[in-house]
Amino acid sequence: MMHDSSKNPEDPPADIALKDLPEALRRVAESLGWTVLTPVQAKTIPYIRAGRDVMVQSRTGTGKTAAFLFPILERVDPDRAECQALVLVPTRELARQVTADAEVLAKETRVRTVPLYGGVGYGPQLEGLRKGAHLVVGTPGRILDHLLRGSLVLDRLRILIFDEADRMLSMGFYPDMRALQAYLPERRDGFMFSATYPSVVRSLAGQFLREPAFLSLSRDREYVAETEHVYYETPGMEKDRALVRIIEVENPASALIFCNTRANVGYVSKVLQRFGYDADDLSADLAQKERDKVLERARRGKLRFLVATDVAARGIDIVDLSHVFLYDFPEDHESYIHRAGRTGRAGAGGVAISLVDVLEKMELKAVAKQYGIDMLKRELPTDEDVRAIVSERVTAQLEMKLRGLDRLVRERMERMIPLARRLGETDDELAVIAMLIDEFYQKTLHAPLEIPREDGEAAPEPKRETSRGGGSGRERSSSRPSGSGGGRSRSGRDRRRKG
């Protein structure tokens, strides 16, 4: 279990340089034009080499992929045709990217890498596993599918990596990750990489890692970065749609959205509700009884999006608030600090996101200069970006639901397969399918998110079937391992799902 002492790692291993890599890996790095290791590589590789669990806070583009691939390639034994390292990622795109990087860096080794992700056929993935993949990279849902099939066995796993852990939770993978935990060997090393460490991610680390150190390199120095400050530049008349697209991509566990006027509070709340979000507003003219109802829902974690003015939000204390949105930029600089300070409390990470037009951007930069804040600009998600991320989330959730069906329900469902094939033949029929998928998406992913607690009680583990025939006859345990010790190692025969 993770303790508070992880914030300041005791006796950190010494940084390494490019010359300290094994000769084969050093030659590959030099052939790519690398002359030095990045800070995240120099500081993280020694932890993975030594098998010391660590949470690494680092943004995209800092070289974190090589930070875990180099020591994996160094520690994997290519003579053992079994999965020795597992990298969990949130999306198909990232699985393909990490696999491509691994194949480039491993070109002078005999290490084989296989990507496993949903939305595609199983054939190439099964073939890669049959050849004996040393390194598996994939999304939690598809990896769990292969574990249930028995095509992937993790008994000899030595290294477990969570890449972009905050995004994995935003994709809705928490139940799959908890179910996957039962297949992990008890003795393994665990490492987590994330741009932010809100309480939900820190809780996840406590469930999978053993007393991890915390290493943050967001500003090239070690510290616990409590809040990440992000801004998107957008014209004032397009802020409402921009907010929706950002929320779809970020998928916050909970958020407080600030507006400067009561009119905007009501407008933004209605826009979010029309898009299917669990949102409500809080303004000074709200009746006390209604105000109390909204506040109670927010405090109990039963309301995902609360829209408010500064005045109406005074005195509100929402535990584990993952995001703050500044829909309207505040009229004075100190108010920015008060708003952003609502997230990232008690050592947990959070994100403060500002939507600014050209004039507001000047004020934002003045705030950043005055308070020494590192403001990160992000490009506004496009409609295509949103469609892609929604598609991956829906695919993951539908596959998760399919895995949970019992035999009789599955047989009943199979009666509909001919109709499903026929419905894809015309645009009108495709619209019927789209309507059903959208309804599922709204109910599944726009409701309040389950937030994992450190004791792991938030999400029940899917029940396991008893192995019948061909195996040892042992029943798969439905209990989950507690703390960071991981699950018991079981043979591949006992994990095969029959029928």
Buried (B, 14 or more C-beta within 10 A) or exposed (E): BBEEEBBEBEEBBEBBEBEBBEEBBBEBBEEEEBEEBBBBBBBBBBBBBEBBBBBBBBBEEBBBBBBBBBBBBBBBEBEEEBBBBBBBBBBBEBBBBBBBBBBEBBEBBEBBBBBBBBBEEBEEBBEBBEEEBBBBBBBBBBBBBBBBBBBBBBBBBBBBBBBBBBBBBBBBBBBBBBBBBBBBBEEBBBBBBBBBBBBBBBBBBBBBBBEBBBBBBBEEEBBBBBBBBBBBBBEEEEBBBBBBBBBBBBBBBBBBBBBBEBEBBBBBBBBBBEBBBBBBBBBEEBEEEEBEBBBEBBEEBEBBBBBBBBEBBEEBEBBBBBBBBBBBBBEEBEBBBBBBBBBBBEBBBBBBBBBBBEEBBEBBBEBBEEEEBEBBEEEBBEEEBBEBBBBBBBBBBBBBEEBEEEEEEEEEEEEEEEEEEEBEEEEEEEEEEEEEBEEBBEEBBBEBBBBBBBEBEBBEBBEBBEBEEEBEEEEBEEEBBEBBBBBEBBBBBBBBBEE
